[in-house]
Amino acid sequence: MVSDQRFPLHRQGETPADGGDPVAAALVRAGRGDQAAFGVFYDAVAATVYGIILRVIRNPALAEEVTQEVFVELWKQAARFDPARGNAKSWAATIAHHRAVDRVRSEQAARDREIHNTVEAPQTGDVVGDAVVEEMTANLERERVTVSLQQLSEVQREAVTLAYYGGHTYREVAALLNTPEGTIKTRIRDGLSKLRNLMEQPS
Amino acid sequence: MTDDLHQLAALYGLAALDQSERTTFAEHLSDCESCRREIDRYQQTTGLLAEATATPPPADLKARVMAQISQTEQHRPAVEPTPTSTSTSTPTPAPTSAPPVDTPQPATEPVINLAGERQRRRPTMNRILTLAAAVVLVVAGGFVAVRVIGPSGGAVNGAVEQVAAAEDVVEITLAGQSGADVQVLYSRSRNEAVLVGSNVDDLEDSQVYELWALVGEELIRAGEFNADSGELAGVVDDSRYELAQVDGWAVTVEPAGGSDVATGDILYQGSTQA
């Protein structure tokens, strides 16, 4: 089961303890109080963590503040990271994403973001097509994400990206798209499942 | 309802549930291994979605993060049910690997394990919470080993630990400066009491905290204590009175060596009467 959860890209040199993932190994050491190891972990995941927070929050100063909070949280939680359940970067990204979403859903931030949304509202749902893709480099994993997203139906991609990158609940997505909530739930679920299958395939 | 809940895994993974649904699903997760696996797998997918937006943070952020974590206490592994475990590399799996912001850990922090590698000093450890948790857990099942790490070395720690773990331990909270936690823990059966505190001010070398026992109308000296990194721990001196007759406790700051009569203002005080 465990190996099924891993990505082909991470399989090289894998060992059962930490998946052979040096980032996971650093995080496990950090969980025992090793600050230098946490520094290594920071270097490996900082761009991912800051990037998703910035994407959701959209305000660089606030994103930086939240990033710092998230890393302190990651330090506190490090001992609870279980390498058997997934890779360290995804773990960090998940905590970062949830924290960012929580922040934008808090009242003040939500109000701020309304302004942004009116400026750059994703009318067609082609969020990935423009803003995100612009930021993507030729990095292999990014390319896989881009390619995988393009294989979703347009309505699935729209629902998934509005939820994930936009930080919206499915109810908000439904309201934004003027579509029944049940339909949006289905689109998100089917879209994410398809993405997962695409990304879990060996490249 | 359960079928519906299973269907929420993808939405949970994208943080697309609203607060109440998220809480409901998080509760469901703690009972549902198949949903936990789903969440773990979705987490890998959303991790890649996050990587697609990777952006280097400002260069000076790392220094601030490293400075802050050096002052920040870590949570212990989620559960350590076997005090004799010698495992040093594998934390016991948390109920779920979903992020803590979604699935709050139990309010009572698990007590640190005596065995294994975790016997190092934790400078900012909140000993009060640990002791409170220890008392709860010991009373509840008696299966958890307790380690109290204090500023004053092994012998004092041993005494503090034993009093804290006594079945009849009574905690008397001494109120005072906000932010600080100061308590006297008293075990009648052991006829022993200890003073523990955290987030108290460290004193200069020329000063000590002195504990006073209020017996009737009289304040009787009950030991001197030094704070280290905001933490106090020590055995109460009961050579001048009977612990069972104490009506209350008070703490003052006195010149090093202590005073026979309190000269400083009372910083913390509490009554033994319920």
Interface residues (C-beta under 8 A of the other chain):
Chain A: M1 Q5 R6 F7 A17 V28 G31 R32 G33 Q35 F38 G39 Y42 D43 A46 A47 T48 V49 Y50 G51 I52 L54 R55 E64 T67 Q68 F71 V72 E73 W75 K76 Q77 A78 A79 R80 F81 D82 A84 R85 G86 N87 K89 S90 W91 A93 T94 I95 A96 H97 H98 R99 V101 D102 V132 E135 M136 N139 E141 R142 R144 V145 T146 V160 A163 Y164 Y165 G167 H168 T169 Y170 R171 V173 K185 I188 R189 L192 S193 L195 R196 M199 E200
Chain B: Q7 A10 L11 G13 L14 A15 A16 L17 D18 R37 D40 R41 Y42 Q43 Q44 T45 T46 G47 L48 L49 A50 E51 A52 T53 A54 T55 P56 P57 P58 L61 K62 R64 V65 M66 Q68 I69 S70 T72 E73 Q74 H75 R76 P77 A78 S89 T90 P91 P93 A94 S97 A98 P99 P100 V101 D102 E117 R118 R120 R122
